């Protein structure tokens, strides 16, 4: 794993980075007011929007995490991790099967 974040579906690299790159390149290659035509207003507006959306998203996500974690702890104990979450959270047991 390249990161310590628990993102098994790679949601941020897929949707987050794709959206950021798309927003930047739209401001670069726009036919009217794009950075490629020498105009900077649209590009700077897009950069400002990225900062605002990033701050809003981070703040909202952190607030929801904080509220949820206060109601239901989102982190399991080290003991539960060592035993395995299938057993401790779902009472799920596995059976070794012989395959010929």
N, CA, C and O atoms as a Tinker XYZ file with bonds, in Angstrom:
   400  protein
     1  N      0.836000   -1.177000    0.000000    73     2
     2  CA     0.000000    0.000000    0.000000    64     1     3
     3  C      0.886000    1.248000    0.000000    63     2     4     5
     4  O      1.855000    1.327000    0.755000    81     3
     5  N      0.557000    2.197000   -0.828000    73     3     6
     6  CA     1.346000    3.416000   -0.955000    64     5     7
     7  C      0.929000    4.478000    0.049000    63     6     8     9
     8  O      1.607000    5.497000    0.186000    81     7
     9  N     -0.156000    4.262000    0.741000    73     7    10
    10  CA    -0.700000    5.269000    1.640000    64     9    11
    11  C     -1.201000    4.595000    2.908000    63    10    12    13
    12  O     -1.469000    3.394000    2.915000    81    11
    13  N     -1.328000    5.366000    3.976000    73    11    14
    14  CA    -1.869000    4.817000    5.218000    64    13    15
    15  C     -3.383000    4.986000    5.290000    63    14    16    17
    16  O     -4.004000    4.553000    6.261000    81    15
    17  N     -3.985000    5.608000    4.283000    73    15    18
    18  CA    -5.435000    5.787000    4.262000    64    17    19
    19  C     -6.115000    4.489000    3.866000    63    18    20    21
    20  O     -5.623000    3.755000    3.008000    81    19
    21  N     -7.241000    4.212000    4.491000    73    19    22
    22  CA    -7.999000    3.007000    4.189000    64    21    23
    23  C     -8.980000    3.322000    3.066000    63    22    24    25
    24  O    -10.143000    3.638000    3.314000    81    23
    25  N     -8.506000    3.232000    1.846000    73    23    26
    26  CA    -9.312000    3.536000    0.661000    64    25    27
    27  C     -9.205000    2.350000   -0.292000    63    26    28    29
    28  O     -8.546000    2.431000   -1.329000    81    27
    29  N     -9.862000    1.247000    0.071000    73    27    30
    30  CA    -9.710000    0.010000   -0.694000    64    29    31
    31  C    -10.260000    0.122000   -2.107000    63    30    32    33
    32  O     -9.826000   -0.621000   -2.988000    81    31
    33  N    -11.184000    1.010000   -2.345000    73    31    34
    34  CA   -11.765000    1.152000   -3.683000    64    33    35
    35  C    -11.078000    2.226000   -4.510000    63    34    36    37
    36  O    -11.479000    2.479000   -5.646000    81    35
    37  N    -10.046000    2.865000   -3.958000    73    35    38
    38  CA    -9.331000    3.943000   -4.648000    64    37    39
    39  C    -10.289000    5.022000   -5.148000    63    38    40    41
    40  O    -10.203000    5.457000   -6.296000    81    39
    41  N    -11.191000    5.442000   -4.287000    73    39    42
    42  CA   -12.193000    6.441000   -4.655000    64    41    43
    43  C    -11.550000    7.793000   -4.944000    63    42    44    45
    44  O    -11.871000    8.428000   -5.949000    81    43
    45  N    -10.641000    8.243000   -4.068000    73    43    46
    46  CA   -10.037000    9.558000   -4.302000    64    45    47
    47  C     -9.178000    9.595000   -5.563000    63    46    48    49
    48  O     -9.324000   10.524000   -6.356000    81    47
    49  N     -8.291000    8.629000   -5.783000    73    47    50
    50  CA    -7.514000    8.691000   -7.034000    64    49    51
    51  C     -8.398000    8.679000   -8.279000    63    50    52    53
    52  O     -8.083000    9.335000   -9.273000    81    51
    53  N     -9.489000    7.945000   -8.228000    73    51    54
    54  CA   -10.367000    7.846000   -9.398000    64    53    55
    55  C    -11.208000    9.110000   -9.583000    63    54    56    57
    56  O    -11.150000    9.745000  -10.636000    81    55
    57  N    -11.973000    9.471000   -8.584000    73    55    58
    58  CA   -12.917000   10.577000   -8.723000    64    57    59
    59  C    -12.313000   11.923000   -8.335000    63    58    60    61
    60  O    -12.544000   12.923000   -9.015000    81    59
    61  N    -11.549000   11.959000   -7.256000    73    59    62
    62  CA   -10.974000   13.217000   -6.795000    64    61    63
    63  C     -9.939000   13.770000   -7.751000    63    62    64    65
    64  O    -10.047000   14.913000   -8.195000    81    63
    65  N     -8.936000   12.967000   -8.072000    73    63    66
    66  CA    -7.890000   13.447000   -8.976000    64    65    67
    67  C     -8.419000   13.659000  -10.388000    63    66    68    69
    68  O     -8.003000   14.592000  -11.074000    81    67
    69  N     -9.330000   12.801000  -10.824000    73    67    70
    70  CA    -9.937000   12.994000  -12.146000    64    69    71
    71  C    -10.688000   14.311000  -12.233000    63    70    72    73
    72  O    -10.606000   15.009000  -13.243000    81    71
    73  N    -11.419000   14.655000  -11.183000    73    71    74
    74  CA   -12.147000   15.921000  -11.154000    64    73    75
    75  C    -11.225000   17.126000  -11.106000    63    74    76    77
    76  O    -11.471000   18.134000  -11.768000    81    75
    77  N    -10.157000   17.015000  -10.317000    73    75    78
    78  CA    -9.194000   18.121000  -10.217000    64    77    79
    79  C     -8.510000   18.359000  -11.551000    63    78    80    81
    80  O     -8.429000   19.495000  -12.020000    81    79
    81  N     -8.017000   17.290000  -12.164000    73    79    82
    82  CA    -7.337000   17.423000  -13.462000    64    81    83
    83  C     -8.299000   17.954000  -14.517000    63    82    84    85
    84  O     -7.926000   18.810000  -15.320000    81    83
    85  N     -9.529000   17.458000  -14.525000    73    83    86
    86  CA   -10.522000   17.932000  -15.483000    64    85    87
    87  C    -10.834000   19.406000  -15.313000    63    86    88    89
    88  O    -10.985000   20.127000  -16.299000    81    87
    89  N    -10.933000   19.858000  -14.079000    73    87    90
    90  CA   -11.231000   21.269000  -13.834000    64    89    91
    91  C    -10.067000   22.163000  -14.260000    63    90    92    93
    92  O    -10.276000   23.231000  -14.835000    81    91
    93  N     -8.852000   21.724000  -13.977000    73    91    94
    94  CA    -7.678000   22.512000  -14.376000    64    93    95
    95  C     -7.555000   22.563000  -15.892000    63    94    96    97
    96  O     -7.353000   23.635000  -16.464000    81    95
    97  N     -7.676000   21.416000  -16.543000    73    95    98
    98  CA    -7.494000   21.382000  -17.997000    64    97    99
    99  C     -8.620000   22.086000  -18.741000    63    98   100   101
   100  O     -8.405000   22.605000  -19.836000    81    99
   101  N     -9.819000   22.112000  -18.163000    73    99   102
   102  CA   -10.900000   22.887000  -18.773000    64   101   103
   103  C    -10.526000   24.362000  -18.808000    63   102   104   105
   104  O    -10.765000   25.042000  -19.806000    81   103
   105  N     -9.940000   24.858000  -17.722000    73   103   106
   106  CA    -9.520000   26.263000  -17.674000    64   105   107
   107  C     -8.333000   26.529000  -18.588000    63   106   108   109
   108  O     -8.152000   27.652000  -19.060000    81   107
   109  N     -7.527000   25.510000  -18.839000    73   107   110
   110  CA    -6.367000   25.688000  -19.723000    64   109   111
   111  C     -6.799000   25.721000  -21.184000    63   110   112   113
   112  O     -6.366000   26.593000  -21.937000    81   111
   113  N     -7.649000   24.781000  -21.593000    73   111   114
   114  CA    -7.970000   24.611000  -23.009000    64   113   115
   115  C     -9.300000   25.221000  -23.450000    63   114   116   117
   116  O     -9.731000   24.975000  -24.576000    81   115
   117  N     -9.958000   26.001000  -22.608000    73   115   118
   118  CA   -11.225000   26.635000  -22.994000    64   117   119
   119  C    -11.006000   27.542000  -24.203000    63   118   120   121
   120  O    -10.021000   28.278000  -24.270000    81   119
   121  N    -11.938000   27.478000  -25.158000    73   119   122
   122  CA   -11.799000   28.270000  -26.380000    64   121   123
   123  C    -11.921000   29.764000  -26.112000    63   122   124   125
   124  O    -11.266000   30.577000  -26.764000    81   123
   125  N    -12.757000   30.115000  -25.155000    73   123   126
   126  CA   -12.913000   31.528000  -24.798000    64   125   127
   127  C    -12.423000   31.732000  -23.371000    63   126   128   129
   128  O    -13.029000   31.215000  -22.433000    81   127
   129  N    -11.351000   32.466000  -23.197000    73   127   130
   130  CA   -10.837000   32.781000  -21.870000    64   129   131
   131  C     -9.898000   31.748000  -21.292000    63   130   132   133
   132  O     -9.501000   31.861000  -20.132000    81   131
   133  N     -9.534000   30.745000  -22.068000    73   131   134
   134  CA    -8.643000   29.708000  -21.566000    64   133   135
   135  C     -7.208000   30.192000  -21.433000    63   134   136   137
   136  O     -6.811000   31.166000  -22.072000    81   135
   137  N     -6.444000   29.515000  -20.613000    73   135   138
   138  CA    -5.048000   29.877000  -20.384000    64   137   139
   139  C     -4.230000   29.758000  -21.664000    63   138   140   141
   140  O     -3.269000   30.503000  -21.859000    81   139
   141  N     -4.600000   28.838000  -22.525000    73   139   142
   142  CA    -3.874000   28.633000  -23.779000    64   141   143
   143  C     -4.017000   29.828000  -24.726000    63   142   144   145
   144  O     -3.181000   30.031000  -25.605000    81   143
   145  N     -5.078000   30.614000  -24.543000    73   143   146
   146  CA    -5.270000   31.812000  -25.378000    64   145   147
   147  C     -4.649000   33.058000  -24.746000    63   146   148   149
   148  O     -4.747000   34.152000  -25.300000    81   147
   149  N     -4.013000   32.892000  -23.592000    73   147   150
   150  CA    -3.356000   34.019000  -22.942000    64   149   151
   151  C     -4.159000   34.671000  -21.839000    63   150   152   153
   152  O     -3.657000   35.564000  -21.157000    81   151
   153  N     -5.385000   34.249000  -21.652000    73   151   154
   154  CA    -6.234000   34.803000  -20.583000    64   153   155
   155  C     -5.970000   34.044000  -19.278000    63   154   156   157
   156  O     -5.777000   32.829000  -19.299000    81   155
   157  N     -5.961000   34.738000  -18.173000    73   155   158
   158  CA    -5.710000   34.079000  -16.886000    64   157   159
   159  C     -6.912000   34.094000  -15.943000    63   158   160   161
   160  O     -6.911000   33.384000  -14.938000    81   159
   161  N     -7.928000   34.884000  -16.248000    73   159   162
   162  CA    -9.065000   35.037000  -15.335000    64   161   163
   163  C     -9.778000   33.716000  -15.082000    63   162   164   165
   164  O    -10.028000   33.364000  -13.929000    81   163
   165  N    -10.107000   32.988000  -16.127000    73   163   166
   166  CA   -10.816000   31.718000  -15.975000    64   165   167
   167  C     -9.969000   30.719000  -15.193000    63   166   168   169
   168  O    -10.476000   30.024000  -14.312000    81   167
   169  N     -8.689000   30.651000  -15.515000    73   167   170
   170  CA    -7.788000   29.726000  -14.828000    64   169   171
   171  C     -7.717000   30.047000  -13.335000    63   170   172   173
   172  O     -7.807000   29.144000  -12.502000    81   171
   173  N     -7.556000   31.311000  -12.997000    73   171   174
   174  CA    -7.482000   31.704000  -11.586000    64   173   175
   175  C     -8.802000   31.454000  -10.863000    63   174   176   177
   176  O     -8.809000   31.074000   -9.692000    81   175
   177  N     -9.918000   31.668000  -11.557000    73   175   178
   178  CA   -11.227000   31.361000  -10.963000    64   177   179
   179  C    -11.359000   29.868000  -10.674000    63   178   180   181
   180  O    -11.892000   29.474000   -9.636000    81   179
   181  N    -10.875000   29.048000  -11.592000    73   179   182
   182  CA   -10.930000   27.598000  -11.386000    64   181   183
   183  C    -10.033000   27.178000  -10.220000    63   182   184   185
   184  O    -10.409000   26.304000   -9.438000    81   183
   185  N     -8.864000   27.783000  -10.098000    73   183   186
   186  CA    -7.970000   27.454000   -8.981000    64   185   187
   187  C     -8.602000   27.851000   -7.648000    63   186   188   189
   188  O     -8.522000   27.109000   -6.669000    81   187
   189  N     -9.227000   29.023000   -7.617000    73   187   190
   190  CA    -9.920000   29.466000   -6.406000    64   189   191
   191  C    -11.062000   28.510000   -6.069000    63   190   192   193
   192  O    -11.256000   28.156000   -4.906000    81   191
   193  N    -11.812000   28.094000   -7.082000    73   191   194
   194  CA   -12.912000   27.153000   -6.862000    64   193   195
   195  C    -12.391000   25.822000   -6.324000    63   194   196   197
   196  O    -13.025000   25.218000   -5.459000    81   195
   197  N    -11.250000   25.360000   -6.822000    73   195   198
   198  CA   -10.665000   24.114000   -6.313000    64   197   199
   199  C    -10.315000   24.226000   -4.834000    63   198   200   201
   200  O    -10.551000   23.294000   -4.066000    81   199
   201  N     -9.758000   25.352000   -4.439000    73   199   202
   202  CA    -9.403000   25.563000   -3.032000    64   201   203
   203  C    -10.667000   25.603000   -2.171000    63   202   204   205
   204  O    -10.711000   24.989000   -1.105000    81   203
   205  N    -11.685000   26.318000   -2.628000    73   203   206
   206  CA   -12.934000   26.428000   -1.865000    64   205   207
   207  C    -13.615000   25.068000   -1.741000    63   206   208   209
   208  O    -14.039000   24.683000   -0.652000    81   207
   209  N    -13.720000   24.344000   -2.845000    73   207   210
   210  CA   -14.360000   23.021000   -2.817000    64   209   211
   211  C    -13.557000   22.054000   -1.947000    63   210   212   213
   212  O    -14.136000   21.270000   -1.195000    81   211
   213  N    -12.230000   22.107000   -2.046000    73   211   214
   214  CA   -11.390000   21.242000   -1.214000    64   213   215
   215  C    -11.574000   21.516000    0.268000    63   214   216   217
   216  O    -11.695000   20.586000    1.066000    81   215
   217  N    -11.595000   22.792000    0.640000    73   215   218
   218  CA   -11.779000   23.159000    2.047000    64   217   219
   219  C    -13.171000   22.768000    2.540000    63   218   220   221
   220  O    -13.315000   22.250000    3.648000    81   219
   221  N    -14.189000   23.012000    1.724000    73   219   222
   222  CA   -15.562000   22.655000    2.095000    64   221   223
   223  C    -15.701000   21.140000    2.263000    63   222   224   225
   224  O    -16.315000   20.668000    3.221000    81   223
   225  N    -15.131000   20.391000    1.333000    73   223   226
   226  CA   -15.222000   18.932000    1.377000    64   225   227
   227  C    -14.481000   18.373000    2.586000    63   226   228   229
   228  O    -14.998000   17.506000    3.291000    81   227
   229  N    -13.268000   18.871000    2.823000    73   227   230
   230  CA   -12.502000   18.407000    3.981000    64   229   231
   231  C    -13.227000   18.744000    5.275000    63   230   232   233
   232  O    -13.368000   17.891000    6.151000    81   231
   233  N    -13.687000   19.982000    5.398000    73   231   234
   234  CA   -14.383000   20.404000    6.612000    64   233   235
   235  C    -15.662000   19.619000    6.855000    63   234   236   237
   236  O    -15.926000   19.181000    7.975000    81   235
   237  N    -16.452000   19.443000    5.808000    73   235   238
   238  CA   -17.691000   18.680000    5.943000    64   237   239
   239  C    -17.438000   17.224000    6.280000    63   238   240   241
   240  O    -18.134000   16.648000    7.116000    81   239
   241  N    -16.449000   16.628000    5.638000    73   239   242
   242  CA   -16.112000   15.227000    5.912000    64   241   243
   243  C    -15.610000   15.057000    7.338000    63   242   244   245
   244  O    -15.980000   14.104000    8.022000    81   243
   245  N    -14.767000   15.982000    7.784000    73   243   246
   246  CA   -14.239000   15.902000    9.147000    64   245   247
   247  C    -15.364000   16.058000   10.169000    63   246   248   249
   248  O    -15.397000   15.342000   11.170000    81   247
   249  N    -16.276000   16.982000    9.924000    73   247   250
   250  CA   -17.403000   17.183000   10.833000    64   249   251
   251  C    -18.268000   15.922000   10.917000    63   250   252   253
   252  O    -18.640000   15.492000   12.009000    81   251
   253  N    -18.583000   15.338000    9.771000    73   251   254
   254  CA   -19.385000   14.112000    9.768000    64   253   255
   255  C    -18.653000   12.958000   10.443000    63   254   256   257
   256  O    -19.264000   12.165000   11.159000    81   255
   257  N    -17.338000   12.866000   10.215000    73   255   258
   258  CA   -16.540000   11.837000   10.892000    64   257   259
   259  C    -16.600000   12.033000   12.403000    63   258   260   261
   260  O    -16.811000   11.074000   13.145000    81   259
   261  N    -16.416000   13.265000   12.860000    73   259   262
   262  CA   -16.409000   13.567000   14.291000    64   261   263
   263  C    -17.753000   13.208000   14.936000    63   262   264   265
   264  O    -17.788000   12.600000   16.005000    81   263
   265  N    -18.844000   13.582000   14.289000    73   263   266
   266  CA   -20.179000   13.287000   14.827000    64   265   267
   267  C    -20.427000   11.782000   14.854000    63   266   268   269
   268  O    -20.883000   11.239000   15.860000    81   267
   269  N    -20.124000   11.114000   13.744000    73   267   270
   270  CA   -20.339000    9.670000   13.671000    64   269   271
   271  C    -19.479000    8.938000   14.687000    63   270   272   273
   272  O    -19.955000    8.016000   15.350000    81   271
   273  N    -18.222000    9.334000   14.818000    73   271   274
   274  CA   -17.309000    8.686000   15.753000    64   273   275
   275  C    -17.746000    8.894000   17.201000    63   274   276   277
   276  O    -17.478000    8.044000   18.049000    81   275
   277  N    -18.414000   10.010000   17.498000    73   275   278
   278  CA   -18.923000   10.251000   18.847000    64   277   279
   279  C    -20.099000    9.328000   19.160000    63   278   280   281
   280  O    -20.295000    8.942000   20.312000    81   279
   281  N    -20.878000    8.975000   18.143000    73   279   282
   282  CA   -22.039000    8.106000   18.340000    64   281   283
   283  C    -21.624000    6.636000   18.301000    63   282   284   285
   284  O    -21.959000    5.860000   19.196000    81   283
   285  N    -20.901000    6.273000   17.264000    73   283   286
   286  CA   -20.438000    4.897000   17.067000    64   285   287
   287  C    -18.948000    4.958000   16.748000    63   286   288   289
   288  O    -18.580000    5.437000   15.676000    81   287
   289  N    -18.085000    4.491000   17.638000    73   287   290
   290  CA   -16.648000    4.537000   17.344000    64   289   291
   291  C    -16.328000    3.824000   16.026000    63   290   292   293
   292  O    -16.752000    2.691000   15.801000    81   291
   293  N    -15.580000    4.503000   15.170000    73   291   294
   294  CA   -15.280000    3.961000   13.852000    64   293   295
   295  C    -14.014000    3.115000   13.837000    63   294   296   297
   296  O    -13.752000    2.415000   12.859000    81   295
   297  N    -13.236000    3.168000   14.891000    73   295   298
   298  CA   -11.993000    2.410000   14.958000    64   297   299
   299  C    -12.194000    1.222000   15.884000    63   298   300   301
   300  O    -12.699000    1.381000   16.995000    81   299
   301  N    -11.803000    0.029000   15.436000    73   299   302
   302  CA   -11.893000   -1.159000   16.280000    64   301   303
   303  C    -10.620000   -1.274000   17.108000    63   302   304   305
   304  O     -9.606000   -0.649000   16.796000    81   303
   305  N    -10.683000   -2.073000   18.160000    73   303   306
   306  CA    -9.518000   -2.243000   19.029000    64   305   307
   307  C     -8.444000   -3.076000   18.329000    63   306   308   309
   308  O     -8.717000   -3.784000   17.360000    81   307
   309  N     -7.212000   -2.974000   18.847000    73   307   310
   310  CA    -6.119000   -3.775000   18.286000    64   309   311
   311  C     -6.405000   -5.260000   18.459000    63   310   312   313
   312  O     -6.075000   -6.069000   17.592000    81   311
   313  N     -7.020000   -5.611000   19.581000    73   311   314
   314  CA    -7.361000   -7.012000   19.837000    64   313   315
   315  C     -8.341000   -7.529000   18.781000    63   314   316   317
   316  O     -8.192000   -8.649000   18.291000    81   315
   317  N     -9.331000   -6.723000   18.434000    73   315   318
   318  CA   -10.298000   -7.124000   17.406000    64   317   319
   319  C     -9.616000   -7.262000   16.052000    63   318   320   321
   320  O     -9.945000   -8.164000   15.282000    81   319
   321  N     -8.669000   -6.376000   15.756000    73   319   322
   322  CA    -7.932000   -6.479000   14.497000    64   321   323
   323  C     -7.119000   -7.758000   14.441000    63   322   324   325
   324  O     -7.073000   -8.428000   13.410000    81   323
   325  N     -6.470000   -8.099000   15.562000    73   323   326
   326  CA    -5.644000   -9.304000   15.599000    64   325   327
   327  C     -6.490000  -10.564000   15.457000    63   326   328   329
   328  O     -6.073000  -11.513000   14.791000    81   327
   329  N     -7.663000  -10.589000   16.067000    73   327   330
   330  CA    -8.544000  -11.750000   15.959000    64   329   331
   331  C     -9.147000  -11.853000   14.565000    63   330   332   333
   332  O     -9.452000  -12.946000   14.089000    81   331
   333  N     -9.312000  -10.732000   13.933000    73   331   334
   334  CA    -9.935000  -10.699000   12.611000    64   333   335
   335  C    -11.327000  -10.114000   12.708000    63   334   336   337
   336  O    -12.122000  -10.524000   13.553000    81   335
   337  N    -11.624000   -9.159000   11.846000    73   335   338
   338  CA   -12.910000   -8.467000   11.925000    64   337   339
   339  C    -14.074000   -9.348000   11.507000    63   338   340   341
   340  O    -15.207000   -9.108000   11.924000    81   339
   341  N    -13.816000  -10.367000   10.685000    73   339   342
   342  CA   -14.903000  -11.283000   10.337000    64   341   343
   343  C    -15.457000  -11.947000   11.590000    63   342   344   345
   344  O    -16.669000  -12.117000   11.725000    81   343
   345  N    -14.572000  -12.320000   12.502000    73   343   346
   346  CA   -15.008000  -12.990000   13.726000    64   345   347
   347  C    -15.589000  -11.985000   14.719000    63   346   348   349
   348  O    -16.686000  -12.193000   15.236000    81   347
   349  N    -14.866000  -10.900000   14.989000    73   347   350
   350  CA   -15.288000   -9.974000   16.049000    64   349   351
   351  C    -16.485000   -9.111000   15.671000    63   350   352   353
   352  O    -17.276000   -8.754000   16.544000    81   351
   353  N    -16.639000   -8.773000   14.417000    73   351   354
   354  CA   -17.724000   -7.886000   14.008000    64   353   355
   355  C    -18.942000   -8.633000   13.468000    63   354   356   357
   356  O    -20.079000   -8.199000   13.651000    81   355
   357  N    -18.691000   -9.763000   12.802000    73   355   358
   358  CA   -19.781000  -10.443000   12.093000    64   357   359
   359  C    -20.005000  -11.882000   12.552000    63   358   360   361
   360  O    -20.921000  -12.552000   12.074000    81   359
   361  N    -19.168000  -12.358000   13.480000    73   359   362
   362  CA   -19.221000  -13.746000   13.939000    64   361   363
   363  C    -19.132000  -14.720000   12.759000    63   362   364   365
   364  O    -19.770000  -15.773000   12.759000    81   363
   365  N    -18.355000  -14.360000   11.785000    73   363   366
   366  CA   -18.165000  -15.160000   10.572000    64   365   367
   367  C    -16.947000  -16.048000   10.767000    63   366   368   369
   368  O    -15.873000  -15.563000   11.121000    81   367
   369  N    -17.108000  -17.336000   10.539000    73   367   370
   370  CA   -15.999000  -18.270000   10.679000    64   369   371
   371  C    -15.728000  -18.916000    9.328000    63   370   372   373
   372  O    -16.627000  -19.088000    8.504000    81   371
   373  N    -14.490000  -19.261000    9.132000    73   371   374
   374  CA   -14.128000  -19.905000    7.874000    64   373   375
   375  C    -13.826000  -21.378000    8.123000    63   374   376   377
   376  O    -13.444000  -21.776000    9.223000    81   375
   377  N    -14.003000  -22.163000    7.089000    73   375   378
   378  CA   -13.714000  -23.593000    7.148000    64   377   379
   379  C    -12.728000  -23.896000    6.041000    63   378   380   381
   380  O    -12.939000  -23.536000    4.883000    81   379
   381  N    -11.648000  -24.563000    6.413000    73   379   382
   382  CA   -10.688000  -24.971000    5.395000    64   381   383
   383  C    -11.274000  -26.137000    4.620000    63   382   384   385
   384  O    -11.676000  -27.142000    5.207000    81   383
   385  N    -11.322000  -26.008000    3.341000    73   383   386
   386  CA   -11.878000  -27.067000    2.498000    64   385   387
   387  C    -10.758000  -27.686000    1.679000    63   386   388   389
   388  O     -9.822000  -27.003000    1.265000    81   387
   389  N    -10.864000  -28.942000    1.461000    73   387   390
   390  CA    -9.876000  -29.645000    0.643000    64   389   391
   391  C    -10.385000  -29.667000   -0.786000    63   390   392   393
   392  O    -11.497000  -30.120000   -1.058000    81   391
   393  N     -9.566000  -29.176000   -1.684000    73   391   394
   394  CA    -9.934000  -29.151000   -3.095000    64   393   395
   395  C     -8.979000  -30.064000   -3.843000    63   394   396   397
   396  O     -7.764000  -29.872000   -3.804000    81   395
   397  N     -9.530000  -31.048000   -4.518000    73   395   398
   398  CA    -8.690000  -31.989000   -5.291000    64   397   399
   399  C     -8.684000  -31.638000   -6.746000    63   398   400
   400  O     -8.034000  -32.317000   -7.541000    81   399
